Amino acid sequence: MKYFGLHSQIRRNNTNSVLLLLMFPVVFFGLTWLFFFFMKVFGSHSSSLEQQQYNILPVVNSNFVHTVPWVAIGVIIWFTVAWFSHSSMINAATSSKPLARKDNKRVYNLVENLCISKGLAMPMVNIIEDDSLNAFASGLNSKTYTVSLSRGIINKLDDHELEAVIAHELTHIRNRDVRLLIISIVFVGIFAFISEALFRSLRFGSLGRGKKGSAGVAIIIGLVLALIGYLVATLFRFALSRKREYLADAGSAELTRNPLALASALRKISVDPTIEAVQRKDVAQMFIQNPQIGNKKFAMSVSSLFATHPPIEKRIEILEQY
């Protein structure tokens, strides 16, 4: 596999990320339209399917157009709540805490030197008290941007390797990757919430009481479509996460001019990336490598489509071809 250049990779990854992000609302509103369509199909008593389609399409389109504003308002409210609560959720889920300059001047010097070289604002620095090797970037604006490092990655990497990891995380901040990932996480959360609500209605509501009719049909159709949306949105989210990792690797190579240092760091990280406190996949995808318990077994047992990160061997291979 021949490496095709840093800037080419950045352009290609940015384009693919935008396309993936645009697919989220397309899927959401497309499934909303299908809900009205299937409701009319199963609720229609016309003599033929062609006659049904001829009669119901204007009604389906009308219902969809009138519903879109309410759906959009609901999504905006959901986004607003998730947006402002996400930072506190990340800190709680990862057990990361502020690292004082006096406690580790080495880390602060590495971060400051990289920020000065590219004119970046100095982020906060957090530490995760875990001997495993991992790191992540978080924050939605310059006041909340944070680079979090595990105790293990600080102690077990040399200066060049640790600098490369920090540069990787600064690239996530520089490229606003956290914002992008939050948007993808929120869309997946919407489908998950709808699926769970409809499943509970199906179990404890109309069918649970032995009732039948249009309400039961609506719940079943909605549940099937919501599950499809959840699956598709999850695949989009993971694909987006993987592409941002490649871009951050390229950014680290650009910042440090030392791609082999990141390749060496990734080798060490791959041996033990597990952070005990992290149990949520939406948080796991923010790390430089998946930190969840049993990650290696998980990666070997499922398709790469469901992986939060690209194969670390492939990332190393690309870095070694600069």
C-alpha positions in Angstrom: 0.0 0.0 0.0 1.6 3.2 -1.1 1.1 6.3 0.9 -0.3 9.2 -1.2 0.7 12.3 0.7 -0.3 14.1 3.9 -2.4 16.9 2.3 -4.2 14.4 -0.1 -5.1 12.3 2.9 -6.4 15.3 4.8 -8.6 16.4 1.9 -9.9 12.9 1.3 -10.7 12.3 4.9 -12.4 15.7 5.3 -14.6 15.1 2.2 -15.6 11.6 3.4 -16.3 12.9 6.9 -18.6 15.6 5.6 -20.4 13.1 3.4 -20.9 10.7 6.3 -22.2 13.5 8.5 -24.7 14.6 5.9 -26.0 11.1 5.7 -27.4 11.2 9.3 -30.3 13.7 8.6 -30.9 12.0 5.2 -31.4 8.7 7.0 -33.5 10.2 9.7 -36.0 12.1 7.5 -36.0 9.3 4.9 -37.2 6.8 7.6 -39.8 9.4 8.7 -41.2 9.4 5.2 -41.2 5.6 5.1 -43.1 5.5 8.3 -46.0 7.5 6.8 -45.8 5.4 3.6 -46.0 2.0 5.3 -48.8 3.3 7.6 -50.9 4.2 4.5 -50.0 1.0 2.7 -51.0 -1.3 5.6 -54.0 0.9 6.4 -55.3 1.2 2.9 -58.2 -1.0 1.6 -57.7 -0.3 -2.1 -58.1 -3.2 -4.4 -54.6 -3.1 -5.9 -51.2 -2.0 -4.9 -50.9 0.3 -7.9 -54.1 2.0 -7.0 -53.0 2.2 -3.3 -49.7 3.9 -4.4 -51.6 6.3 -6.7 -53.9 7.3 -3.9 -51.6 7.4 -0.9 -48.4 9.2 -2.2 -49.9 12.7 -2.1 -51.2 12.0 1.4 -47.9 10.6 2.6 -46.0 13.6 1.2 -48.5 15.9 2.8 -48.2 14.2 6.2 -44.4 14.2 5.9 -44.2 17.9 5.0 -46.4 18.9 8.0 -44.4 16.6 10.4 -40.9 17.7 9.4 -41.0 21.0 11.4 -42.0 19.2 14.6 -39.4 16.5 14.0 -36.8 19.2 13.4 -37.8 21.1 16.6 -37.5 17.8 18.6 -34.1 17.1 17.2 -32.9 20.6 17.9 -34.0 20.4 21.6 -32.3 17.0 21.9 -29.1 18.4 20.4 -29.1 21.4 22.7 -29.4 19.2 25.8 -26.8 16.8 24.6 -24.4 19.5 23.5 -24.3 21.3 26.9 -24.2 18.1 29.0 -21.6 16.2 27.0 -18.5 17.6 28.6 -19.5 16.6 32.1 -20.6 13.2 30.8 -17.1 12.6 29.3 -15.3 13.5 32.4 -17.5 11.3 34.5 -17.3 8.4 32.1 -13.5 8.5 31.9 -12.6 9.5 35.4 -10.2 12.1 34.1 -9.0 14.9 36.5 -7.0 18.0 36.0 -3.2 17.6 36.0 -1.4 20.5 37.7 1.7 21.9 36.0 3.8 21.4 39.2 2.9 17.7 39.1 4.3 17.1 35.6 6.2 19.9 33.9 7.4 17.4 31.3 3.9 17.0 29.9 3.1 20.7 30.0 6.3 21.6 28.2 5.5 19.1 25.4 2.0 20.5 25.0 3.1 24.1 25.1 5.9 23.6 22.5 3.4 22.0 20.1 0.8 24.7 20.6 3.4 27.5 20.1 4.6 25.9 16.9 1.2 26.1 15.3 -0.3 29.1 17.1 -2.8 27.0 19.0 -4.4 28.0 22.3 -3.1 26.0 25.3 -5.7 23.3 26.2 -6.3 22.0 29.7 -4.4 18.9 30.6 -6.1 16.0 32.4 -4.8 12.7 33.8 -6.5 9.3 34.0 -5.1 7.3 36.9 -4.7 4.1 35.0 -1.4 2.2 34.2 -2.7 1.3 30.7 -1.7 3.5 27.7 -4.3 5.7 26.2 -5.3 9.3 25.6 -8.1 11.4 24.2 -9.1 15.0 23.4 -12.4 16.6 24.4 -14.1 20.0 24.6 -16.4 22.1 22.5 -14.7 25.4 22.5 -11.4 27.1 23.4 -12.5 27.3 27.1 -13.1 23.6 27.4 -10.5 22.0 25.1 -8.7 19.3 27.0 -6.0 16.7 26.3 -6.4 13.7 28.7 -3.5 11.3 29.2 -3.4 8.1 31.2 -0.8 7.7 33.9 0.6 4.7 32.0 1.1 6.6 28.7 3.0 9.3 30.5 5.3 7.0 32.3 5.9 4.4 29.5 6.5 6.5 26.5 9.7 8.5 25.8 9.5 12.2 25.0 9.3 11.8 21.2 6.5 9.2 21.5 4.5 11.2 24.0 4.9 14.3 21.9 3.5 12.4 18.9 0.5 11.2 20.9 -0.2 14.8 22.2 0.1 16.1 18.7 -2.5 13.5 17.6 -4.9 14.8 20.2 -4.2 18.4 19.4 -5.1 17.6 15.8 -8.5 16.4 17.0 -8.9 19.8 18.7 -7.6 21.7 15.7 -10.0 19.9 13.4 -13.0 20.2 15.7 -13.3 16.4 15.7 -15.1 16.4 19.1 -17.9 18.5 17.7 -18.2 16.2 14.8 -18.3 13.1 17.0 -20.9 14.6 19.3 -23.2 15.3 16.4 -22.9 11.7 15.3 -23.4 10.4 18.8 -26.5 12.5 19.3 -28.1 11.1 16.1 -27.4 7.5 17.2 -28.9 8.4 20.6 -32.1 9.7 19.0 -32.6 6.4 17.2 -31.7 4.4 20.3 -34.3 6.4 22.4 -37.0 6.0 19.8 -36.3 2.3 19.5 -36.4 1.8 23.3 -39.6 3.9 23.7 -41.4 2.0 20.9 -40.2 -1.4 22.3 -41.6 -0.5 25.7 -44.9 0.6 24.1 -45.0 -2.7 22.2 -44.3 -4.7 25.3 -46.3 -2.9 27.9 -48.7 -0.9 25.8 -51.2 -1.9 23.1 -50.0 -5.5 22.5 -49.3 -6.1 26.2 -53.0 -5.5 26.9 -54.1 -7.6 24.0 -55.3 -4.7 21.9 -55.0 -4.6 18.1 -55.5 -2.0 15.4 -53.7 1.0 13.8 -51.9 1.9 17.1 -50.2 -1.5 17.2 -49.3 -1.4 13.5 -47.8 2.1 14.0 -45.7 0.9 16.9 -44.4 -2.2 15.0 -43.6 -0.2 11.8 -42.0 2.6 13.9 -39.9 0.1 15.9 -38.6 -1.7 12.7 -37.7 1.6 11.1 -36.1 2.9 14.2 -33.9 -0.2 14.6 -32.9 0.1 10.9 -32.0 3.8 11.6 -30.1 2.9 14.7 -28.0 0.3 12.8 -27.3 2.6 9.8 -26.5 5.6 12.0 -24.2 3.5 14.2 -22.3 2.3 11.1 -22.0 5.9 9.9 -20.7 7.0 13.3 -18.1 4.3 13.5 -17.0 5.0 9.9 -16.7 8.7 10.8 -14.7 7.9 13.9 -12.2 5.7 12.0 -11.6 8.4 9.3 -10.9 11.0 12.0 -8.3 8.8 13.5 -6.4 8.6 10.2 -6.6 12.4 9.9 -5.3 12.9 13.4 -2.4 10.5 12.7 -1.5 12.6 9.6 -1.8 15.8 11.7 0.6 14.4 14.3 3.1 13.6 11.6 2.8 17.2 10.3 3.2 18.8 13.7 6.1 16.7 14.9 7.8 15.9 11.6 8.4 12.5 13.2 5.8 10.0 12.0 7.9 7.1 13.2 7.5 8.3 16.8 3.7 8.0 16.6 4.1 4.6 15.0 6.3 3.5 17.9 3.8 4.9 20.4 0.9 3.1 18.7 2.8 -0.2 19.0 3.2 0.3 22.7 -0.4 1.4 23.1 -1.7 -1.6 21.3 -0.2 -3.9 24.0 -2.4 -2.4 26.7 -5.0 0.3 25.8 -7.6 -0.8 28.3 -8.9 1.9 30.6 -11.0 0.2 33.3 -13.3 3.2 33.9 -14.5 3.4 30.3 -17.5 1.2 29.6 -19.4 3.3 26.9 -18.6 2.9 23.3 -19.6 6.5 22.4 -16.8 7.7 24.8 -14.4 4.9 23.7 -14.3 6.2 20.1 -12.7 9.5 21.4 -9.5 7.7 22.5 -6.4 7.2 20.4 -7.2 3.5 20.6 -10.3 1.7 21.8 -9.9 1.5 25.6 -12.8 -0.9 26.4 -12.2 -4.1 28.3 -11.9 -7.0 25.9 -11.3 -4.7 22.9 -8.9 -7.2 21.2 -11.4 -10.1 21.4 -14.1 -7.7 20.2 -12.1 -6.5 17.3 -11.4 -10.1 16.2 -15.0 -11.3 16.5 -16.9 -8.7 14.5 -16.7 -7.0 11.2 -14.5 -3.9 10.8 -17.7 -2.0 10.0 -18.5 -2.1 13.7 -15.0 -1.0 14.8 -14.6 2.3 16.6 -11.0 2.6 15.3 -9.1 1.5 12.2 -6.7 -1.4 12.6 -3.7 -0.1 14.5 -1.4 -2.2 12.2 -2.8 -0.3 9.2 -2.2 3.1 10.9 1.4 2.1 11.7 1.9 1.0 8.1 0.8 4.3 6.8 2.9 6.3 9.2 6.0 4.3 8.3 5.6 5.2 4.6 6.0 8.9 5.0 
